Structure formats: structure tokens, C-alpha cells
């Protein structure tokens, strides 16, 4: 019995060279978009992973600083008591040796040395003390005016031109006393670094900028950065990660607690300290605190906004 094979029907319509070129072009375009999206996603994942690593590092550092502070406080209290006695005996010697100038001078050196040691103990206790932040909404302009008033005398004494760019109308919620102390510590460091520059301008500038930051859980938030820029040698790369360690210093004098105290103050404000520096081009230290904004401004994702300025200078 013979069978008849069904007719073969070509269901694929014919494609002209133009149609084929358009199809290939569309395919290439989609592929390029997918590749671009993939690269953007990889970059975003890498950025978020780095931010998570940085956040974890800040939390770990905060715990380490708290533990070290408790130990340092115990040692400082033990040292302070005998220092008080030594100073009293030294003052008695100075008084008793009024008729022997040479010996009296030696006794005076003892008193001055005790005073220097007592200042070190004070720095240690200041670093170790429990920070109780009493936040209030303050005018940034008033805060920076106080900074300029307090720091200008020291800047002049070391030959540094201090400029404070204030921010009329800007407000922030913070502990005014603690934040002022943190800014003054960084300004003093900048003045010391700039004063060591043999040639060129010796200057320190304090300004205010808006930044975009991240909460510990990764959400975006607006932050206010108090920026302190100096004309010193900058932070060498090999020490930049260690400058917040207590008692670490590259100077011959000082306790190395200034930036450690700054870190604790900013940590207590749920803020952060960011250091940017190029060797031989000065240092930039940013003290960032969360910035409360109104609901209509909360969606503004502008990464940086220069705040209107009022310049205050301190002639060196």
C-alpha cells in the first residue's frame, strides 16, 4: 500500500537583507544595554560592599576605643594622685629655696614638669570620659564664629592665616560644646602642620558643605560636613589609617589623642570623620554629622552643595 508524504510547508517568512540588518542591530543594542546594566550593578554592589566594610570597621573601632578608654582612665587616675603630691612638695621647695636661686630653679623645673604630665593625664581622662551628647538645634554660623574666636589667637601665634567660611541660616542638631571641641582639635592640628611648612603660604580654612552619606543600615541620608583644609604636608598614605589610634602621633610633642577624641565625639553623634590628603598638597579633614531636612528636601540626591558663605579671617 503506497502512502503519500505530506507537503512540506516553510513557515519562516523570508528576511530581506535590510530586515536582517535591523534585527542584528536591535540585538546588538539590547546586548550593549544589558552589558552596561550589568557593569553598573557590579559597580553598585562593590560600592555597597565597601560601605558595609567601612561601617563595620567604624563599629569595631568604636568598641576598641571604648575598651581602651576604660583602661586608660584607670591608669590616669592612679597617676594623677601622686602627681598632686609631687607638685605640692615642689611648690614647697620653691618657697623654701628663695635664698638659693640655683636650687630654686631646679625645683621650679620639677613643678613645670609635673604640670606637663598633669596635662597629659587630663588629655587621657578627656579621651576616656563617658560622652553624654546633649543635642540641640544650633546655628552653624554661631558655632563657627566661636571656633574662629577661640582658634584665631593660636593661629596668629604660629604664623598661620585662619579663614572660617561660615554658613548663615544653616542649622544642625548636635551637642554644641562637643562638636566645637572636635572642630578646634582638627583646626589646631592643621595649624601645627601648616606652621611646619618652610616656604609658601601657611593657611587653614574651615568651611561647611552638604554631603550624601549612609546610615549604618545602608540608607542614604544628607549630612553636614565641617571641612578643615590646611597647607601642611598632608597625611602620608602609610599613616592615614592609624591617625585615629590613641597615642599615635608623628610629632615630637603631644599625646596623640587629639584625633582619637575627635573620632569619639563624631561617633557619639552618629557621624564620621573623613580624611582626604595628597602628600605635599595639604590635608582635608571632614567632620560629618547627620543633617535633618524637611520632607520636601529629603528626596534631593544632590551629592554636594556649596553653602552660602560669610568669610571671617584671622590675619597671621
ZAMARGU-4260 file (C-alpha; in steps of 0.2 Angstrom, whole numbers, plus 5000, padded with zeros to 4 digits):
<rodrens>
0) 5000/5000/5000 | 5008/5016/4995 | 5007/5032/5006 | 5008/5050/5001 | 5020/5061/5011
5) 5013/5077/5017 | 5019/5093/5008 | 5032/5102/5017 | 5027/5120/5021 | 5041/5133/5025
10) 5033/5143/5040 | 5048/5155/5041 | 5045/5171/5031 | 5059/5177/5020 | 5070/5190/5028
15) 5077/5204/5017 | 5095/5210/5020 | 5088/5226/5027 | 5077/5216/5039 | 5092/5205/5044
20) 5102/5221/5047 | 5089/5229/5058 | 5087/5213/5068 | 5106/5211/5071 | 5107/5230/5076
25) 5092/5228/5088 | 5101/5213/5095 | 5117/5222/5097 | 5109/5237/5105 | 5100/5226/5118
30) 5116/5216/5122 | 5125/5233/5124 | 5112/5239/5136 | 5112/5223/5146 | 5131/5224/5147
35) 5130/5242/5153 | 5117/5237/5166 | 5127/5223/5172 | 5143/5233/5174 | 5133/5247/5184
40) 5126/5233/5195 | 5143/5226/5198 | 5149/5244/5202 | 5135/5247/5214 | 5137/5230/5223
45) 5156/5234/5225 | 5152/5251/5232 | 5139/5245/5244 | 5151/5231/5250 | 5164/5244/5253
50) 5152/5255/5263 | 5147/5240/5273 | 5165/5236/5276 | 5169/5254/5282 | 5153/5254/5293
55) 5159/5238/5301 | 5176/5245/5303 | 5169/5260/5312 | 5159/5250/5324 | 5174/5239/5328
60) 5185/5254/5331 | 5172/5262/5342 | 5171/5247/5353 | 5190/5246/5354 | 5192/5264/5358
65) 5179/5262/5372 | 5188/5247/5379 | 5205/5257/5378 | 5197/5272/5386 | 5191/5262/5401
70) 5209/5255/5404 | 5217/5272/5401 | 5205/5281/5413 | 5210/5268/5427 | 5229/5272/5424
75) 5227/5290/5423 | 5218/5291/5440 | 5232/5281/5448 | 5245/5293/5441 | 5236/5309/5445
80) 5236/5306/5464 | 5255/5305/5466 | 5257/5320/5454 | 5247/5331/5465 | 5258/5327/5480
85) 5274/5329/5469 | 5268/5346/5464 | 5264/5352/5482 | 5281/5346/5488 | 5289/5355/5473
90) 5280/5371/5477 | 5286/5370/5495 | 5304/5368/5489 | 5302/5383/5478 | 5296/5393/5493
95) 5309/5386/5505 | 5324/5389/5492 | 5321/5408/5490 | 5338/5412/5496 | 5346/5399/5484
100) 5342/5404/5467 | 5351/5389/5458 | 5342/5376/5468 | 5326/5385/5467 | 5327/5385/5448
105) 5328/5366/5449 | 5313/5365/5460 | 5304/5376/5448 | 5308/5363/5434 | 5300/5349/5444
110) 5284/5359/5446 | 5283/5363/5427 | 5287/5345/5423 | 5273/5340/5434 | 5261/5352/5425
115) 5265/5345/5408 | 5262/5327/5415 | 5246/5333/5423 | 5241/5340/5406 | 5244/5323/5398
120) 5233/5314/5411 | 5220/5327/5408 | 5220/5323/5389 | 5219/5304/5394 | 5204/5307/5405
125) 5196/5318/5392 | 5198/5304/5379 | 5191/5291/5392 | 5176/5300/5399 | 5159/5294/5395
130) 5152/5306/5381 | 5135/5311/5385 | 5128/5320/5370 | 5115/5333/5374 | 5109/5338/5356
135) 5100/5354/5352 | 5097/5363/5336 | 5110/5376/5334 | 5115/5389/5321 | 5131/5383/5312
140) 5136/5401/5309 | 5136/5405/5328 | 5146/5389/5331 | 5159/5393/5318 | 5161/5411/5325
145) 5165/5404/5341 | 5178/5392/5333 | 5186/5407/5324 | 5187/5417/5340 | 5195/5404/5350
150) 5207/5397/5337 | 5212/5414/5329 | 5224/5418/5344 | 5234/5402/5342 | 5234/5403/5323
155) 5242/5420/5324 | 5255/5414/5337 | 5261/5400/5325 | 5261/5412/5310 | 5246/5404/5301
160) 5232/5413/5292 | 5215/5406/5298 | 5199/5408/5287 | 5182/5402/5293 | 5169/5402/5280
165) 5153/5402/5290 | 5135/5397/5284 | 5121/5410/5288 | 5104/5401/5291 | 5111/5383/5292
170) 5106/5373/5307 | 5111/5356/5314 | 5106/5346/5328 | 5121/5342/5339 | 5130/5344/5356
175) 5137/5362/5353 | 5151/5360/5366 | 5157/5343/5360 | 5156/5347/5341 | 5166/5364/5344
180) 5179/5354/5354 | 5181/5342/5339 | 5182/5356/5326 | 5195/5365/5337 | 5206/5349/5339
185) 5207/5347/5320 | 5210/5366/5317 | 5224/5365/5329 | 5232/5350/5321 | 5230/5360/5304
190) 5239/5375/5311 | 5253/5364/5318 | 5255/5356/5301 | 5255/5372/5291 | 5267/5381/5303
195) 5280/5367/5299 | 5280/5372/5280 | 5296/5381/5277 | 5290/5391/5262 | 5274/5397/5254
200) 5258/5402/5262 | 5253/5395/5279 | 5234/5394/5280 | 5220/5384/5287 | 5202/5386/5281
205) 5186/5380/5289 | 5171/5378/5278 | 5154/5369/5278 | 5147/5358/5264 | 5132/5347/5262
210) 5136/5328/5258 | 5127/5312/5255 | 5131/5299/5267 | 5124/5282/5273 | 5116/5276/5289
215) 5123/5260/5297 | 5109/5250/5288 | 5114/5257/5271 | 5100/5270/5268 | 5105/5287/5260
220) 5105/5302/5271 | 5110/5321/5270 | 5125/5325/5280 | 5133/5342/5285 | 5152/5342/5284
225) 5163/5354/5293 | 5179/5354/5282 | 5196/5359/5288 | 5209/5361/5275 | 5227/5366/5278
230) 5243/5369/5268 | 5254/5357/5278 | 5262/5341/5271 | 5246/5331/5272 | 5244/5313/5279
235) 5256/5301/5272 | 5247/5285/5265 | 5256/5274/5277 | 5249/5283/5292 | 5232/5288/5286
240) 5223/5273/5294 | 5232/5275/5310 | 5229/5293/5314 | 5214/5289/5325 | 5223/5277/5336
245) 5225/5284/5353 | 5243/5289/5357 | 5248/5288/5339 | 5257/5304/5333 | 5270/5309/5320
250) 5276/5324/5330 | 5289/5325/5344 | 5277/5333/5356 | 5259/5329/5360 | 5249/5314/5367
255) 5242/5308/5350 | 5224/5309/5357 | 5218/5324/5348 | 5210/5314/5333 | 5205/5300/5344
260) 5195/5312/5354 | 5188/5319/5338 | 5183/5301/5332 | 5174/5298/5348 | 5164/5314/5348
265) 5158/5311/5330 | 5154/5293/5333 | 5143/5299/5348 | 5134/5310/5336 | 5131/5295/5324
270) 5143/5304/5312 | 5160/5301/5304 | 5177/5308/5301 | 5184/5308/5283 | 5202/5311/5278
275) 5207/5316/5261 | 5225/5321/5258 | 5239/5322/5245 | 5256/5322/5251 | 5264/5339/5249
280) 5247/5347/5245 | 5239/5349/5262 | 5226/5339/5271 | 5207/5340/5271 | 5198/5333/5286
285) 5179/5332/5286 | 5168/5330/5302 | 5151/5324/5296 | 5135/5324/5306 | 5118/5319/5300
290) 5108/5334/5293 | 5089/5335/5297 | 5079/5341/5282 | 5061/5344/5278 | 5051/5331/5269
295) 5051/5340/5253 | 5070/5342/5253 | 5073/5324/5259 | 5072/5317/5241 | 5086/5329/5235
300) 5100/5317/5230 | 5112/5331/5225 | 5129/5324/5231 | 5137/5341/5235 | 5130/5358/5238
305) 5141/5373/5242 | 5133/5383/5257 | 5132/5402/5255 | 5147/5409/5264 | 5152/5423/5275
310) 5171/5424/5276 | 5180/5428/5293 | 5199/5429/5293 | 5212/5429/5306 | 5227/5439/5300
315) 5243/5429/5304
</rodrens>
